[in-house]
Amino acid sequence: MKEFIEKHDKLTHRIFEMTLGILTWSLLTSPIWLGVIYPKAIVYILTFFTVFWSYLAVKHTIGLIRGYKKYKEEEKIDWYDEYKKLDYSVLPDPITLPESKESIRHMILIPAVNEPESVLRESIDSIFNQTFPVNQIVLVYSIEEKYSKETCETIERIVGDRKSKLYKFMMFVHPFGIEGEAIGAAAANRTWGAKHAVEELKSSGENIRNYIFSTIDSDHVLYPQYISRLTHLYLSTPRRDNHYFSTAVHLFDNNLWRVPMMMRIEANAVTMGSLSDWSASKRKLKDTFSSYSSSLQTLIDANYWDVTLGVDDTIFYWRSLFVRNGDFEGVPHYVPYSADAVEGSNYVDSHIRMYKQLLRWGWGAIDFPLSMKEFLKNEKIPRSLKVSWFFKHMERRVILINIVFLITFGFGLVTLVNPYVKQSNFAYSLPDIMSIILTFTLVFLVPGSYLRMKLVKPMPKNWPIYRKALTLMEGPLIMLNLLTYSFIPWVHAQTKMLLGKKMKDLYHTPKVR
């Protein structure tokens, strides 16, 4: 199989590129073509999806409750004090440990484009406000060339005299137009900055084993205990080179109450979805997202990011998984950071920017052909992991994207093309059964809405009563989000991939203050 794929790499890649789009459109149109050919089958499919959706609602709620409990538990702990209590002599895998606690270094890589000074300042200040010693942090900025003069000057001004408090401070300018690099995604920018930073560290005689690597976005505001918690988790985790480390609590408090309602619903969906996913299951079949950490050696072994692709976050996971022959997974903690929700210059522009960002996220499906090819080639990766990830892909990329559309409109489409289905015994009671099951799942919106308000910062006190009351509707309106922003851009991206359209010039979401 390895020889065949290597010989026919382009053909194999193209087949896998088309697979998700074919499956998505086959599923979306199944009420029409199955409604004519074999209506009993689509009735059973819709029934299964309705029950499965209820199962997901229960699982999601359990995950949220567990995740919120862990979040509150970790919030109470002084993680820097816990880190200082660690006995170095009993920590696991000493060969991969930093030389000593005093030798530990954090390399924090931040890609930047042309963010406003207030955005950059909030993020930089949060790094200097960490409970972990700042003199053990190497802060690295990698800046796109187009706006580099202004952005470099802004960062220098914000850091100012505090530069001497850091172990090292580095800035690199990523040149525009390097052949083969995708434009718009941060993979090329991150790779440029990380490679140059590693070269500087090696040339100055630094021990790479002392370094914990993290990458965050330029708008990320780290909570004060973030680095202390990460350090404690990193040191106490066995086989640390075979893990990445991530918070389960991705907040969007920077501007959450300033953005339009649909932007807030999408941001909260990311927060709650991540918290639930990390907490609901023991096996962490999750790829990297937004802010994550690993040993610096793992980043080097994975050869950084793929600069040719229009996606960066998830690709780090896949490159690391492959270089570790399938032995690589995430370890969560529950100390948050806060990012910006999508915001435009006005109400309409906010919605347009949201669509463009989610289209870019949908293009992350490019990890499917990459992973499938490697699974077929690499015999060292356990077969059970390959099968598990295949079904995880199907769940994430096909079923979860389309399930709400099918539950909402599927039976109506069936009866539209085949009115006689209503008269059949096997379908007669289906609408009532689906209604009962879906009504039952609405109950689970209550704990979700409650925990959402407990996680995010309080809404502005000067808001009128009616506006505060409207926020209570944002829980049920998640269904509207699932039929629009969590559906259309993702199908759009898969359709482009199906048709062989490339997205080399991707949309960078501007930050607004």
Secondary structure, DSSP 4 states (H G I P E B T S, - for coil): -HHHHHHTHHHHHHHHHHHHHHHHHHHHTHHHHHHHH-HHHHHHHHHHHHHHHHHHHHHHHHHHHHHHHHHHHHHTS-HHHHHHH--GGG-S-GGGS-S-GGG-EEEEEEEESS--HHHHHHHHHHHHT-SS-GGGEEEEEEEEGGGHHHHHHHHHHHHGGGGGGSSEEEEEEE-TT-TTPPBSSSHHHHHHHHHHHHHHHHHTT--GGGEEEEE--TT-EE-TTHHHHHHHHHHHSTTGGGEEEEES-EE-TTTTTTS-HHHHHHHHHHHHHHHHHHHH-SS------SSEEEEHHHHHHTTS--TTSS--HHHHHHHHHHHTTT--EEEEE---EE-PPP--SSHHHHHHHHHHHHHHHHGGGGHHHHHHHHHHH-TTS-HHHHHHHHHHHHIIIIIHHHHHHHHHHHHHHHHHH-GGGGGSHHHHTHHHHHHHHHHHHHTTHHHHHHHHHHHSPPPPTTS-HHHHHHHGGGTTTHHHHHHTTTTHHHHHHHHHHHTT----BPPP-----
